[in-house]
Amino acid sequence: MKKIIISLALLGCLALTGCNDSFLEKYPVTDLTEGNAFQSYDNFKTFTWPCYEVFANKTIATSLSGIGQDSHYQGDRWAGYLEHKQESGFNKYAFQTVSSVASGNGWEFDYLRRVNIMLSHIDASNMNEAEKNHWRAVGYFFHSYWYMELIDRFGDVPWVDKVLNESSEEAYAKRMPRKEVADKVLERLKWAEENIGNFTSIDGANTINQNVVRAALSRFTLREATWRKYHELNDYNTYFEECIRVSRLLMASYPTLYLGTDGQPAAGYGEMWTSDDLSKVPGIILYKQYVKDINPAGYCYMEHTSSHNIEMNQATVDLYLMKNGKPIKNNASQYYGDKDMYATFRNRDPRLYHTVIPPYKVKAGKGDYPTWSYTTNPADREYIDIMGANTSCSNPGIGMKRLPGQNWSASLVPEIPRLGTGAFVTCRSGYYVWKNWNNWETNFNNGSLNVADKPIFKIEEVLLNYAEAMFETGQFDQSVANSTINKLRKRAGIADMVLADIDANFDPERGKYYPKGNTTGVLVDPLLWEIRRERIIELMGEGFGFYDIRRWRMAPWFVNKTQKGLWVPKSVATKAGYTLLNESTGLSDGVNGSMTEGYLFLFNDPVKEGKGWMEKYYLFEVPTTEIVLNPGLAPNNPGWE
């Protein structure tokens, strides 16, 4: 298996740097050999540090690679929650353009080499027993974190827990059944939890510790348990029980949610992605730190430019609750309708405002503020008053998400929605995603000055994991709702989830899951649907979507939806160079169509085009070259044979 071992030509020079070439740029290694590099605690710390870059690996949908559209937005794009704004940005799973691959596709084992090298030298080191256990636990964490991804992608995968070379029999091993691999990952993570020790004073803050291991356990066990349940693999109860156990421990350790500093509704939710120092933020378990002149990023900068290509569609906007805690189609929702964007956003869950730029309109030129003033229409400032006025329109500016918007050069965005794809802060759907946007960061036209930290593990995800696992084990009651879902809602200013209110009519458009062989779908339990909705909204734009819709077997319900934009008069669409969606045909109404108003056309209805989600997409294809090199990997995953 080419991807499990490094070629002999590289083996010698990379023996101590196999998982990360950038390690050579930071640490002198010319005097190190495998014989002398693994003696002291500091040796292991230095060697293991590059493994943290797994959290920036672009094959992981929740990764943080410096620009959101190339990392943490992607998993929600493939889930159908978000989309690419260009005409060519259709969902590859909806339109069946996922082609067979000869290499890549996430079939990567190189990363494991560094971890296995480190683990292989622990016993012979000069460390004491507690120190040895600590580094074995850290190694097990990184090894398991990567296997969490491999299992999710391919199901059955080879198990590699030692350093391999060309003559290693294990280099040509068969794929181990998913259940056996997952059980090994669970065993290793539990061992790491029990043995990692408290070495933060030596390792430094924001490093792998017991709570980080527990957070990984919470994520992994829920993912694996629900996959086993809904993909009819059985043996899932142990995983649900482990998720509940570790989640409870984390909830006790992190009892407080961050409320933010900028005074907007749901400020703590939005500022989780726009704060300069997450070490001061409650509920953060592990985060990616960005530092000026060391490793600045381009998240915020990108979202102030024409290059940002992530937008939301109408179906996802419709998932957000009203402030009274009701879905928009509930009889008591008090929904204002979607015939203009002001109405669509009115009295909605404020987490929507921190994910999509709310509508507004201002007059350019000096007036109320240095470069703009309010219009004479009070409706135009409704969401400016909610989010706060951009009083400076400078670069850098003041505060977090403020309106009106501006690009990196402080040029004004006079109104939202701003339709188009060429100018800065434009999109086709009208729903422009701005999760990483703030005013206080410096943005110049080089894209790498931003220093806002980004979360990797946080208590909000754990609360949602716990809520879901408690439902799946028949233990979700009002007290659980209050300690999880309602805790998140209170921060957002949303009415509590009241279990007695949730029946089959609570959301007339609740989602469906698709058991094997069932093409019509089965309605999700009403309460479970609300738990899942809360997860979707709270974690929107963080990359969890593609994992979730596949483990729930709900991919057709999300991916096969027609992605459409906001409702506009035809004159507005025409002026912007776009057309309206004819929902009866699932196609564009065209320039000469008879419609006078409607939803903006983004892409065809995939089902009416004869496309849509395919069963084989639940697992990735094992690259064909890998099977040629190692026939033991055959057969490929179902549908990819």
C-alpha positions in Angstrom: 0.0 0.0 0.0 1.8 3.0 -1.3 0.0 5.4 1.1 0.8 3.4 4.2 4.5 3.6 3.8 6.9 6.3 2.5 8.9 5.2 -0.5 12.4 4.0 0.1 13.8 7.0 -1.7 12.4 9.2 1.0 12.5 6.9 4.0 16.0 7.8 5.2 15.7 11.6 5.1 12.2 11.6 6.5 12.5 9.0 9.2 12.2 11.6 11.9 9.9 14.1 10.0 7.5 11.8 8.1 4.3 13.6 8.8 5.2 17.2 8.4 8.0 18.7 6.3 7.4 22.1 7.9 9.0 20.6 11.0 12.4 21.1 9.3 11.8 24.8 9.1 11.4 25.2 12.8 13.8 22.8 14.5 17.4 21.8 13.7 17.5 18.0 13.3 20.9 17.5 11.6 22.4 16.0 14.8 19.4 13.8 15.6 19.1 10.1 14.8 16.5 7.6 15.9 19.1 6.4 18.4 19.5 9.6 20.3 16.4 11.7 19.5 14.1 9.9 21.9 15.6 10.0 25.3 14.1 12.9 27.3 10.6 14.3 27.8 11.6 17.3 25.8 12.7 15.1 22.9 9.2 13.6 22.7 7.6 17.0 23.0 9.7 18.5 20.2 9.1 15.5 17.9 5.4 15.3 18.5 4.6 19.0 18.1 4.2 18.9 14.3 1.4 16.4 14.7 -0.9 19.2 15.8 -1.0 20.3 12.2 -3.6 17.5 11.7 -6.1 20.1 12.8 -5.3 22.0 9.6 -5.4 19.0 7.3 -7.8 19.9 4.4 -9.0 16.3 4.0 -10.8 16.8 7.4 -14.0 18.7 7.0 -13.7 20.4 10.4 -10.1 21.5 9.8 -8.8 25.0 10.0 -6.5 25.8 7.1 -6.4 29.6 7.2 -9.3 30.4 4.9 -12.8 29.2 5.7 -13.9 28.3 2.2 -11.0 25.9 1.8 -11.6 24.3 5.2 -14.4 24.4 7.7 -17.1 25.5 5.3 -16.6 22.6 3.0 -18.3 19.9 5.0 -21.5 22.0 5.1 -21.3 22.7 1.4 -21.3 19.0 0.6 -24.1 18.5 3.1 -26.3 21.0 1.1 -26.4 23.5 3.9 -24.3 26.0 2.0 -23.1 26.4 -1.5 -20.5 27.9 -3.8 -21.7 31.2 -5.2 -20.5 30.6 -8.8 -22.7 29.1 -11.5 -20.3 26.2 -11.6 -20.5 25.7 -7.8 -23.2 23.0 -7.8 -23.1 20.2 -5.2 -21.1 17.4 -6.7 -23.1 14.8 -4.8 -26.5 16.2 -5.9 -25.5 16.1 -9.6 -23.4 12.9 -9.5 -20.2 14.4 -10.6 -18.1 12.5 -8.0 -15.8 10.6 -10.3 -13.7 7.5 -9.7 -10.2 8.3 -8.4 -6.8 6.6 -8.9 -5.2 8.2 -5.9 -5.8 10.6 -3.0 -9.5 10.8 -1.9 -8.4 11.0 1.7 -6.7 7.6 1.6 -3.7 8.8 3.6 -1.5 6.9 6.0 1.6 9.0 6.0 0.5 11.0 9.0 0.5 7.8 11.1 4.2 7.3 10.5 5.3 10.1 12.8 3.0 9.0 15.6 4.1 5.3 15.3 7.8 6.3 15.3 7.2 8.3 18.5 5.3 5.4 20.2 7.9 2.9 19.2 10.6 4.7 21.2 8.8 5.3 24.5 9.8 2.2 26.3 13.5 2.6 25.7 13.6 6.3 26.7 14.9 7.8 29.9 11.4 9.0 31.0 9.7 7.8 34.2 6.6 5.7 34.0 4.1 8.6 34.3 5.9 10.5 31.5 5.9 7.4 29.3 2.2 7.0 29.9 1.6 10.6 29.0 3.3 10.5 25.7 1.8 7.1 24.8 -1.6 8.8 25.6 -0.8 11.8 23.4 0.3 9.4 20.6 -2.9 7.4 21.0 -4.9 10.6 20.7 -3.3 11.6 17.4 -3.4 8.1 16.0 -7.1 7.8 17.0 -8.0 11.2 15.6 -6.7 10.2 12.2 -8.4 6.9 12.3 -11.7 8.6 13.2 -11.5 10.2 9.8 -10.3 7.1 7.9 -13.3 5.1 9.3 -15.7 7.8 8.4 -14.4 7.9 4.9 -13.9 4.2 4.0 -15.4 2.1 6.7 -13.1 -0.9 6.6 -9.4 0.2 6.6 -6.0 -1.4 7.4 -4.9 -1.1 11.0 -1.3 0.4 11.2 0.1 0.6 14.7 3.8 0.2 14.0 6.5 1.7 11.8 6.4 0.0 8.4 9.0 -0.4 5.6 8.9 -2.0 2.2 9.4 -5.5 3.7 6.8 -5.2 6.4 4.0 -7.8 6.0 1.5 -5.3 7.4 2.2 -2.9 4.5 0.2 -5.2 2.3 -2.5 -6.0 4.8 -6.2 -6.4 4.1 -8.8 -3.9 5.3 -9.8 -4.6 8.8 -13.6 -4.6 9.4 -14.9 -1.2 10.5 -16.2 -2.5 13.8 -12.8 -3.9 14.8 -11.0 -0.7 13.9 -13.5 1.4 15.7 -13.3 -0.8 18.8 -9.5 -0.3 18.7 -9.9 3.5 18.5 -12.3 3.4 21.4 -9.9 1.3 23.4 -7.0 3.6 22.7 -8.9 6.8 23.5 -10.1 5.4 26.8 -6.6 4.3 27.7 -5.4 7.8 26.8 -8.1 9.4 29.0 -7.0 7.3 32.0 -3.3 7.7 31.6 -2.5 11.1 30.0 -1.7 12.8 33.4 -1.5 16.5 34.0 1.6 17.8 32.2 0.2 21.2 31.1 2.8 23.1 33.1 5.5 21.4 31.0 3.7 21.0 27.6 2.2 24.5 27.8 -1.4 25.6 27.7 -3.7 24.6 24.8 -2.1 21.2 24.3 -3.6 17.7 24.4 -4.8 16.9 27.9 -7.5 14.7 29.5 -10.4 17.0 28.5 -9.2 17.1 24.9 -9.2 13.3 24.8 -12.7 13.3 26.3 -13.9 15.8 23.7 -12.5 13.5 20.9 -14.3 10.6 22.6 -17.5 12.4 22.7 -17.3 13.3 19.0 -16.2 9.8 17.9 -18.5 7.7 20.0 -21.6 9.6 18.9 -20.5 9.5 15.3 -19.8 5.8 15.4 -22.9 4.9 17.4 -25.3 6.6 15.1 -23.5 5.3 12.0 -23.9 1.8 13.4 -27.6 2.3 14.3 -28.8 4.0 11.1 -26.6 1.9 8.8 -27.9 -1.2 10.5 -24.6 -2.5 11.8 -25.8 -3.0 15.4 -23.5 -3.1 18.4 -23.9 0.7 19.1 -25.1 0.8 22.7 -21.6 0.8 24.2 -20.7 3.8 22.0 -23.8 5.8 23.1 -23.0 5.0 26.7 -19.4 6.2 26.3 -20.6 9.4 24.7 -22.9 10.1 27.6 -20.2 9.3 30.2 -17.5 11.5 28.8 -19.9 14.3 27.8 -21.2 14.5 31.4 -17.7 14.8 32.7 -16.9 17.6 30.2 -20.2 19.4 31.0 -19.2 19.4 34.7 -15.8 20.8 33.8 -17.1 23.5 31.5 -20.4 24.7 33.0 -20.4 28.2 31.5 -21.1 29.4 28.0 -19.3 32.4 26.5 -21.6 35.4 26.3 -19.4 37.7 24.2 -18.4 41.3 24.6 -20.0 43.2 21.7 -23.6 43.4 23.0 -25.3 41.9 20.1 -27.9 39.1 20.4 -26.1 35.8 20.6 -22.8 37.6 20.8 -21.1 34.7 22.5 -22.1 32.4 19.6 -20.7 34.8 17.0 -17.6 35.8 18.8 -16.4 32.2 19.2 -15.0 32.6 15.7 -13.9 36.3 15.9 -12.1 36.6 19.3 -8.4 37.5 19.4 -7.7 35.2 22.4 -9.8 32.1 23.0 -7.7 31.2 26.1 -9.9 33.6 27.9 -13.2 32.2 26.6 -15.2 29.8 28.8 -16.1 26.5 27.1 -13.1 26.3 24.9 -11.3 22.9 25.2 -8.8 23.2 22.4 -8.3 25.9 19.8 -6.1 27.0 16.9 -4.1 30.1 18.0 -3.1 32.7 15.4 -0.4 35.2 16.3 0.8 38.3 14.5 4.1 37.9 12.5 4.2 34.2 13.4 1.2 32.4 11.8 -1.5 35.0 10.8 -4.4 33.7 8.7 -6.8 35.1 6.1 -10.3 34.1 7.4 -11.7 37.6 8.0 -9.8 39.2 5.1 -11.3 36.7 2.6 -14.9 37.4 3.7 -14.4 41.1 3.0 -13.5 40.5 -0.6 -15.0 39.4 -3.9 -13.1 36.1 -3.6 -15.2 34.7 -0.8 -17.5 32.2 -2.4 -19.7 30.7 0.4 -23.4 31.5 0.6 -26.5 30.0 2.2 -29.6 28.8 0.3 -33.3 29.4 1.2 -33.9 25.9 2.5 -31.2 26.3 5.1 -32.4 29.7 6.1 -35.8 28.1 6.6 -34.3 25.7 9.2 -33.7 28.6 11.7 -36.4 28.9 14.3 -38.3 32.0 15.3 -37.4 33.7 18.6 -40.4 32.0 20.2 -38.8 28.6 19.5 -41.2 27.6 16.8 -40.3 26.4 13.2 -41.5 28.9 10.5 -44.3 26.5 9.4 -45.6 26.0 12.9 -49.1 27.6 13.4 -47.7 29.7 16.3 -44.5 30.7 14.7 -45.4 34.4 14.0 -43.3 34.1 10.8 -43.4 37.3 8.7 -42.8 35.4 5.4 -40.0 35.4 2.9 -41.3 37.8 0.3 -38.6 40.3 1.3 -35.4 39.7 3.2 -36.3 42.1 6.0 -39.4 40.0 6.8 -37.4 36.7 6.5 -34.9 37.7 9.2 -37.4 39.4 11.5 -37.6 37.8 14.9 -35.5 34.9 13.8 -32.9 33.0 15.8 -30.0 35.6 16.1 -27.5 32.9 15.2 -28.7 33.4 11.7 -27.5 37.1 11.9 -24.0 35.9 12.9 -23.9 33.4 10.0 -25.5 35.4 7.2 -25.3 39.2 6.8 -28.7 40.7 7.7 -30.4 43.1 5.2 -30.0 46.8 5.4 -29.6 49.9 3.2 -27.6 53.1 3.8 -26.7 56.2 1.9 -23.0 56.6 0.9 -21.2 59.7 1.8 -20.4 61.6 5.0 -23.5 62.0 7.2 -24.4 60.2 10.4 -21.0 58.6 10.2 -17.7 59.3 8.3 -18.7 57.5 5.1 -22.4 56.9 5.3 -25.8 57.9 6.8 -29.2 56.3 7.4 -31.9 56.4 4.8 -35.3 58.0 5.5 -36.9 54.5 5.6 -36.7 53.2 9.2 -36.9 49.6 7.9 -33.5 50.0 6.3 -31.8 50.3 9.7 -33.7 47.5 11.6 -30.7 45.1 11.5 -28.1 47.8 11.9 -29.7 48.6 15.2 -29.6 44.9 16.2 -26.0 44.2 15.1 -24.6 47.7 15.9 -23.5 50.5 13.6 -20.1 50.5 11.8 -19.1 53.9 13.2 -15.7 54.0 11.8 -15.7 52.3 8.3 -12.0 52.1 8.6 -9.3 49.3 8.4 -9.0 48.1 11.1 -12.3 49.2 12.4 -14.2 48.9 15.7 -16.1 45.9 17.1 -17.2 42.5 15.8 -19.9 42.1 13.2 -21.2 45.6 12.5 -23.3 47.1 9.7 -23.0 48.4 7.1 -20.2 46.2 5.8 -17.0 47.2 4.0 -14.3 45.5 2.0 -10.6 45.3 3.1 -9.9 48.8 1.8 -12.9 50.2 3.8 -15.0 50.7 0.7 -18.7 50.8 1.7 -21.2 48.0 1.1 -24.3 50.2 0.8 -26.9 47.5 1.0 -27.6 43.8 1.6 -28.8 41.8 -0.3 -26.0 42.6 -2.8 -26.5 40.2 -5.8 -23.6 39.2 -8.0 -20.4 37.4 -8.1 -17.8 39.9 -9.3 -17.8 42.8 -6.8 -16.8 42.5 -3.1 -19.3 41.1 -0.6 -21.7 39.8 -3.3 -23.4 36.4 -3.8 -26.1 34.9 -6.0 -28.5 33.7 -3.3 -28.6 37.0 -1.4 -27.5 35.1 1.8 -23.8 36.0 2.2 -22.0 33.9 4.8 -19.8 35.9 7.2 -18.9 33.6 10.1 -15.3 34.8 10.3 -16.0 38.5 9.7 -15.3 41.1 12.2 -14.3 44.8 12.1 -11.3 44.9 14.5 -8.9 42.8 12.5 -6.6 44.4 10.0 -7.3 43.5 6.4 -5.0 44.5 3.6 -4.7 43.0 0.2 -2.3 40.3 1.1 -4.7 38.0 2.9 -2.6 36.9 5.9 -2.9 39.4 8.7 -5.8 38.0 10.7 -5.2 36.8 14.3 -8.6 35.7 15.6 -8.3 32.3 17.2 -10.6 29.4 16.0 -12.1 26.6 18.1 -11.2 22.9 17.6 -13.1 21.4 20.5 -15.7 23.4 22.5 -18.4 22.6 25.0 -21.2 23.5 22.7 -20.5 20.5 20.5 -20.4 18.3 23.6 -23.8 19.5 24.8 -25.3 18.6 21.4 -23.5 15.2 21.4 -24.9 14.5 24.9 -28.5 15.6 23.9 -28.5 13.3 20.9 -27.0 10.3 22.7 -29.6 10.7 25.5 -32.4 10.7 23.0 -31.0 7.6 21.2 -30.9 5.7 24.5 -34.4 6.8 25.6 -33.2 9.1 28.3 -33.9 12.6 26.9 -36.4 14.5 29.1 -37.0 18.1 30.0 -34.1 18.2 32.4 -31.7 17.1 29.7 -33.2 19.6 27.3 -32.7 22.3 29.9 -29.0 21.4 30.5 -28.2 21.2 26.8 -30.5 22.6 24.1 -32.0 25.3 26.3 -28.6 26.4 27.6 -27.6 27.1 24.0 -31.0 28.8 23.3 -30.8 31.1 26.3 -27.5 32.5 25.0 -29.1 33.1 21.6 -32.2 34.6 23.1 -34.5 31.9 21.9 -37.5 30.4 23.8 -36.9 27.1 25.5 -37.5 23.8 24.0 -40.6 22.4 25.8 -41.0 18.7 25.2 -44.7 18.7 25.8 -45.2 21.1 22.8 -43.4 18.9 20.3 -45.6 16.5 18.4 -46.1 15.4 14.8 -47.5 18.8 13.9 -44.7 20.9 15.5 -42.8 21.1 12.2 -44.9 20.0 9.2 -41.7 20.0 7.1 -39.5 17.9 9.4 -36.8 15.9 7.7 -36.7 12.2 6.6 -34.1 9.5 6.9 -33.6 6.7 4.4 -33.1 3.2 5.7 -31.3 0.8 3.3 -33.6 0.0 0.4 -36.1 2.7 1.2 -36.2 5.5 -1.5 -39.3 7.3 -0.1 -37.9 8.1 3.3 -39.2 7.9 6.9 -40.1 11.0 8.9 -37.6 11.6 11.7 -39.1 11.5 15.2 -40.4 15.0 16.0 -38.2 15.5 19.1 -35.1 14.0 17.5 -35.6 16.3 14.5 -35.6 19.3 16.9 -32.4 18.0 18.5 -30.8 17.6 15.2 -32.0 21.0 14.0 -30.3 22.6 17.1 -27.1 20.9 16.1 -27.2 22.0 12.5 -27.8 25.7 13.6 -25.3 25.8 16.4 -22.5 24.2 14.4 -23.4 25.8 11.0 -20.3 26.6 9.0 -18.0 24.4 11.1 -17.8 21.5 8.8 -19.9 18.9 10.7 -22.7 18.7 8.1 -21.3 16.0 5.8 -20.5 13.8 8.7 -23.9 14.2 10.2 -26.2 13.7 7.2 -24.3 10.5 6.4 -24.4 9.0 9.8 -28.1 9.9 10.1 -28.8 8.4 6.6 -30.5 11.7 5.8 -28.2 12.7 2.9 -31.0 12.5 0.2 -33.2 14.8 2.2 -30.6 17.5 2.4 -28.6 17.1 -0.8 -31.5 16.5 -3.2 -33.2 19.8 -2.3 -33.3 22.5 -5.0 -30.8 25.1 -3.9 -32.5 28.5 -4.4 -32.0 32.0 -3.4 -34.2 34.6 -1.8 -37.6 35.8 -3.1 -37.4 38.8 -5.4 -39.4 40.6 -8.1 -38.3 39.5 -11.6 -37.0 43.1 -12.2 -34.5 42.7 -9.3 -33.3 39.3 -10.7 -33.0 40.7 -14.2 -31.1 43.8 -13.1 -28.6 41.6 -11.3 -28.3 39.3 -14.4 -30.1 36.4 -12.9 -33.4 34.5 -13.4 -36.1 33.0 -11.2 -36.6 29.4 -10.3 -39.7 27.7 -11.8 -40.5 25.3 -9.0 -42.8 23.2 -11.1 -40.1 22.3 -13.6 -37.1 22.6 -11.3 -35.4 24.7 -13.9 -34.8 28.4 -14.5 -37.8 30.3 -15.7 -35.4 32.0 -18.2 -35.1 35.6 -19.3 -38.4 35.4 -21.2 -40.3 33.4 -18.6 -43.8 34.4 -17.4 -43.0 34.6 -13.7 -43.2 38.1 -12.2 -41.6 37.2 -8.9 -40.1 34.1 -7.2 -37.0 32.6 -5.7 -33.7 33.3 -7.3 -32.5 30.5 -9.5 -29.2 29.0 -8.4 -29.1 25.4 -9.7 -31.5 22.9 -11.3 -33.6 20.5 -9.2 -31.2 17.6 -9.1 -34.0 15.0 -8.9 -36.0 16.4 -11.8 -32.7 16.3 -13.7 -32.5 12.6 -13.0 -29.6 13.0 -10.6 -29.4 13.1 -6.8 -27.6 11.4 -3.9 -26.4 7.9 -4.6 -26.2 5.1 -2.0 -22.5 4.6 -2.8 -21.7 8.1 -1.6 -22.1 7.1 2.1 -18.5 5.7 1.9 -15.6 7.0 -0.2 -14.0 5.0 -3.0 -10.7 3.4 -2.1 -8.4 4.8 -4.9 -7.9 2.3 -7.7 -4.1 2.6 -7.7 -4.0 1.4 -4.1 -5.9 -1.7 -4.9 -3.5 -2.4 -7.8 -0.6 -2.1 -5.5 -2.3 -4.2 -2.8 -5.0 -6.5 -4.1 -5.8 -7.3 -0.5 -7.7 -4.0 -0.3 -10.3 -5.4 -2.6 -13.2 -5.4 -2.9 -13.8 -1.7 -3.0 -16.7 -0.1 -1.1 -20.2 -0.8 -2.4 -21.0 0.9 -5.7 -17.3 1.6 -6.3 -16.3 -1.9 -7.3 
